[in-house]
Amino acid sequence: MSVVAEPRRYRSFSDELKRLFGCRVHRISVDAGFTCPNRDGTVGHGGCIYCGGKGSGSFGIRAGTAIADQLEAGKEVMVRKYKARKFIAYFQAYSNTYASVEQLRPCYDSALAVTDIVGLIVGTRPDCLPPPVLDLLAEYHQRTYFWLELGLQSPLDRTLDLLRRGHDFAAFERAVTECATRGLRLCAHVILGLPGESRAEMLETAAVLNRCGVQGVKIHLLHVMRDTALAEMYNAGRVILLDRDEYVGLVCDFLERLDPRIVVQRLTGDGHRDYLLAPLWSLQKFEVLNAIDGELVRRGTRQGSRWTGLGEEGGR
């Protein structure tokens, strides 16, 4: 007798892509050679405390090679491992709108020219979106399947200062407003387990996203990469990380408070094993994801179970 898997209890990005394109669609990360205003001295030096020398989350990208070549190499891997048929070019490393329109357009166009690339995802900071760049992104929103990813991490200014983000929450709010006027599809990055934040403050972040009206979210686990300022803090005993059960429970609480219309693009951190300092349990990514699924089933809840429609927490 065949076993039918239970549908996910949250609105997953992979399911959304399969519904839209009728097949498996995978992201391929590329490094277009950009930097960041938090590194080049415009707003700071050294980047955020969790960001390594290659940019947050960009380990393994073939930096220094042509965008088309990076995508072709990524396609080979995705076809072999996952039988993927279509792909989205993900401009991930550093701030991928931190350049002039004349520099950005050829980068995005070169990605879309690659066979079976059906869309673009552009990751950036909320303070790297001047009007001409936003207008350019709106063009791509009309041309292809397009997402803009904005690093928020936390809506608390004291936490943003601790992370050395170089911008405040108001900058994120302004960026969201400007994106909304252009109809851009927007995904916010948040980190759970940040130093100094209470559980209630972390869960309030879900309500903040509901009120802002973003269309997607990436939920990251606070994990420590080697050779970062965060690693120095961790080694000095100034950072306490969540254990797996704490994180799983926190994510489920977060999802229950999240507007069910928001697409969940990530549920855990994804540090490269060669650079990850802690927590090592995060390397078991699929076990963590299965534990989140299992906990939602155990509770009998799903994304939005505690959402009232006003961005606030409701009762069980």
matplotlib code that plots the C-alpha trace (Angstrom):
import matplotlib.pyplot as plt

x = [0.0, 1.4, 1.9, 0.7, 2.9, 1.0, 1.1, 3.4, 1.8, 3.4, 3.5, 6.9, 8.8, 9.5, 5.8, 5.1, 7.6, 6.4, 2.8, 3.9, 6.3, 5.0, 8.3, 11.2, 12.9, 16.1, 18.0, 21.6, 23.7, 26.1, 28.7, 28.6, 31.6, 29.8, 30.8, 28.9, 28.6, 29.2, 32.6, 33.9, 33.7, 30.5, 28.7, 31.3, 34.2, 34.4, 30.7, 28.1, 29.4, 28.2, 29.5, 32.7, 35.2, 33.1, 29.8, 27.1, 25.9, 28.0, 30.5, 30.9, 30.0, 32.6, 33.5, 35.6, 34.1, 31.5, 27.9, 26.9, 29.7, 28.7, 25.1, 26.0, 28.2, 25.3, 22.9, 25.0, 25.0, 21.3, 20.3, 22.5, 21.5, 17.8, 16.7, 15.9, 14.6, 14.4, 16.4, 16.5, 19.6, 20.2, 22.5, 23.5, 27.0, 27.2, 24.8, 23.6, 22.1, 25.2, 26.2, 24.9, 22.0, 24.6, 26.6, 23.6, 21.7, 24.3, 24.7, 21.0, 20.7, 23.6, 21.8, 18.5, 20.3, 21.3, 19.0, 16.4, 16.9, 13.3, 13.8, 16.0, 16.4, 18.5, 19.7, 20.6, 20.4, 17.6, 20.0, 21.1, 18.0, 18.1, 15.1, 16.9, 17.9, 14.3, 13.0, 15.4, 14.2, 10.7, 11.6, 12.8, 9.7, 7.7, 10.1, 10.5, 9.8, 11.5, 12.1, 14.0, 15.5, 16.2, 18.3, 16.3, 17.6, 15.7, 13.3, 15.0, 17.4, 19.5, 20.0, 20.9, 23.5, 24.9, 25.1, 26.8, 24.3, 24.9, 21.2, 18.1, 14.6, 13.3, 15.5, 13.9, 10.4, 11.3, 12.6, 9.4, 7.3, 9.3, 9.2, 5.4, 4.8, 6.6, 4.8, 8.0, 7.8, 9.8, 11.4, 12.8, 15.6, 15.3, 17.5, 16.2, 18.4, 20.1, 22.0, 19.9, 16.5, 13.8, 11.5, 8.6, 10.7, 11.7, 8.0, 7.0, 9.1, 6.5, 3.9, 6.2, 6.5, 2.7, 2.2, 4.9, 3.2, 6.2, 5.5, 8.2, 10.5, 13.7, 14.1, 17.7, 19.2, 21.9, 25.0, 28.6, 31.1, 34.8, 36.9, 34.0, 33.4, 30.6, 33.0, 35.2, 32.1, 31.1, 34.6, 34.6, 31.3, 29.3, 26.9, 24.6, 23.2, 19.8, 19.8, 17.9, 14.7, 14.6, 15.0, 12.4, 9.8, 10.7, 10.2, 6.9, 5.7, 6.9, 5.1, 1.9, 2.0, 2.9, 0.4, -0.4, 0.0, 3.7, 5.9, 8.4, 11.7, 13.9, 13.5, 17.0, 20.6, 22.8, 26.5, 29.2, 30.7, 34.2, 33.6, 30.9, 32.0, 28.6, 26.0, 27.1, 23.6, 22.6, 24.6, 21.8, 19.5, 16.9, 16.6, 15.9, 13.3, 11.7, 11.6, 9.8, 7.2, 6.8, 6.3, 3.6, 1.8, 2.1, 0.6, -2.1, -1.2, 0.1, 1.3, -1.1, -2.9, -2.4, -2.7, -5.7, -5.5, -4.2, -0.6, -1.1, -1.0, -4.2, -5.3, -4.9]
y = [0.0, 3.4, 6.0, 9.5, 12.2, 14.8, 18.2, 20.7, 22.7, 25.9, 27.6, 26.3, 27.9, 24.6, 23.8, 27.3, 26.9, 23.5, 24.8, 27.7, 25.9, 22.3, 20.8, 21.0, 24.4, 25.0, 28.1, 28.4, 30.9, 33.2, 35.7, 38.8, 40.4, 43.0, 44.3, 45.8, 49.3, 47.7, 46.6, 49.3, 52.1, 53.7, 52.7, 50.4, 48.1, 44.3, 43.6, 42.3, 40.2, 36.9, 37.6, 35.8, 37.0, 35.7, 37.2, 35.7, 32.3, 32.4, 29.6, 27.3, 29.9, 29.9, 33.6, 35.2, 33.3, 34.5, 34.5, 32.2, 29.7, 29.7, 28.9, 26.2, 24.5, 24.8, 23.3, 20.2, 19.6, 20.2, 17.9, 15.2, 15.4, 16.5, 15.9, 19.6, 20.9, 24.6, 27.0, 30.5, 32.5, 33.7, 36.7, 35.9, 37.1, 40.5, 43.3, 42.7, 46.1, 48.0, 49.3, 51.6, 50.5, 50.4, 47.8, 45.8, 45.3, 43.2, 41.0, 40.2, 39.9, 37.4, 35.2, 35.3, 34.4, 31.0, 28.1, 27.0, 30.0, 31.0, 33.8, 35.9, 36.3, 39.3, 39.6, 43.0, 45.4, 47.9, 50.8, 49.8, 50.6, 54.1, 54.9, 54.2, 50.7, 50.0, 51.1, 48.6, 45.8, 46.6, 46.0, 42.5, 41.9, 42.5, 40.4, 37.3, 35.5, 37.9, 38.1, 40.8, 39.6, 42.1, 41.4, 42.5, 39.9, 41.7, 44.7, 45.8, 48.6, 47.6, 44.2, 45.7, 47.8, 44.7, 43.0, 46.0, 46.1, 49.8, 50.6, 50.8, 49.2, 52.4, 51.8, 48.4, 50.0, 52.6, 50.0, 47.9, 50.9, 51.7, 48.1, 48.0, 51.0, 49.1, 45.8, 44.0, 40.5, 40.9, 38.3, 39.3, 37.5, 37.1, 35.3, 33.5, 33.2, 36.5, 37.6, 39.6, 38.9, 37.3, 34.6, 37.1, 39.5, 36.9, 35.9, 39.5, 39.6, 37.4, 40.1, 42.8, 40.9, 40.5, 44.2, 45.2, 43.1, 41.1, 38.2, 35.9, 35.1, 33.2, 32.1, 31.5, 29.9, 31.9, 29.9, 30.8, 30.7, 30.7, 33.9, 36.2, 38.7, 36.5, 33.6, 35.8, 36.6, 32.9, 31.8, 34.4, 33.0, 36.1, 34.2, 31.3, 29.3, 27.5, 23.7, 21.8, 21.2, 24.9, 26.0, 23.6, 24.8, 28.4, 28.0, 26.3, 29.1, 31.6, 29.9, 29.7, 33.5, 34.1, 35.3, 32.1, 34.0, 34.6, 32.1, 30.4, 30.1, 28.8, 27.4, 26.9, 28.1, 26.5, 27.0, 25.2, 22.4, 23.5, 26.9, 26.2, 26.5, 26.0, 24.6, 21.4, 19.9, 22.4, 20.3, 17.8, 20.0, 17.5, 16.1, 19.6, 20.2, 16.8, 17.7, 21.0, 19.1, 16.5, 19.1, 20.9, 17.6, 16.8, 20.2, 19.9, 23.4, 25.1, 28.4, 31.1, 29.1, 31.9, 34.8, 37.0, 38.8, 41.9, 40.9, 40.1, 36.9, 35.1, 32.3, 28.6]
z = [0.0, -1.0, 1.7, 0.9, 2.5, 4.5, 3.0, 4.7, 7.4, 6.1, 2.8, 1.4, -1.4, -3.1, -3.2, -4.5, -7.3, -8.3, -8.5, -10.7, -13.0, -12.9, -12.0, -9.6, -9.6, -7.8, -6.8, -8.0, -6.0, -7.9, -6.9, -9.2, -7.5, -5.5, -2.1, 0.8, 2.2, 5.6, 4.4, 2.1, 4.7, 3.4, 6.6, 8.3, 8.0, 8.5, 7.9, 10.3, 13.2, 11.7, 8.2, 7.0, 4.5, 1.6, 2.5, 4.7, 3.3, 0.2, 0.9, -2.1, -4.8, -7.6, -7.2, -9.9, -12.8, -15.3, -14.0, -16.9, -16.1, -12.4, -13.4, -15.9, -13.2, -10.7, -13.2, -13.6, -9.9, -9.5, -12.3, -11.0, -7.4, -7.6, -11.2, -11.4, -14.7, -14.2, -12.2, -10.6, -10.5, -6.9, -6.5, -3.0, -2.0, -0.4, -1.5, -5.0, -5.7, -4.5, -7.9, -10.7, -13.0, -15.8, -13.8, -12.6, -15.8, -17.6, -14.6, -14.4, -18.2, -18.4, -15.8, -17.7, -20.9, -19.6, -20.7, -18.2, -15.9, -15.2, -12.7, -10.5, -6.8, -5.7, -2.1, -0.7, 2.2, 2.8, 2.5, -1.0, -3.0, -4.5, -6.8, -10.1, -8.9, -7.6, -11.0, -12.6, -10.4, -11.2, -14.9, -14.1, -12.0, -15.2, -17.3, -15.3, -12.0, -9.5, -5.8, -3.9, -0.6, 2.2, 5.3, 8.3, 10.9, 13.8, 14.1, 17.3, 16.8, 19.8, 18.2, 14.8, 16.6, 18.3, 14.9, 13.4, 10.6, 9.9, 9.5, 11.7, 11.4, 9.9, 6.9, 6.4, 6.7, 4.1, 1.7, 2.1, 1.3, -1.9, -3.0, -2.5, -4.7, -7.5, -6.8, -6.0, -4.4, -1.2, 1.1, 4.6, 6.3, 10.1, 12.6, 15.7, 18.8, 18.6, 21.7, 24.2, 22.6, 24.7, 23.3, 23.3, 21.2, 18.7, 18.2, 17.9, 14.8, 13.1, 13.9, 12.5, 9.2, 9.1, 9.5, 7.0, 4.3, 3.0, 0.7, 1.9, 4.8, 5.4, 9.0, 10.0, 13.0, 14.7, 13.9, 14.4, 11.5, 12.1, 11.6, 12.4, 15.2, 16.4, 16.8, 19.0, 21.1, 21.3, 22.3, 25.0, 26.4, 25.5, 23.1, 24.2, 21.3, 21.1, 21.3, 18.7, 20.6, 21.7, 18.1, 16.7, 19.3, 18.6, 14.8, 15.3, 17.6, 15.0, 12.1, 14.1, 14.4, 10.8, 8.1, 6.1, 2.9, 3.5, 1.6, 3.9, 1.9, 4.7, 8.2, 9.5, 9.1, 6.5, 7.5, 5.5, 7.6, 6.9, 8.5, 11.0, 14.7, 16.4, 16.8, 15.1, 15.2, 12.6, 10.0, 10.2, 8.2, 7.1, 10.6, 11.8, 9.1, 9.9, 13.5, 12.7, 10.6, 13.3, 16.0, 14.0, 13.5, 17.2, 18.1, 15.5, 14.3, 11.1, 9.8, 10.8, 13.6, 16.0, 13.5, 13.9, 10.6, 12.2, 12.6, 16.2, 18.2, 18.8, 21.1, 20.5]

ax = plt.figure().add_subplot(projection="3d")
ax.plot(x, y, z, "-o")
ax.set_aspect("equal")
plt.show()
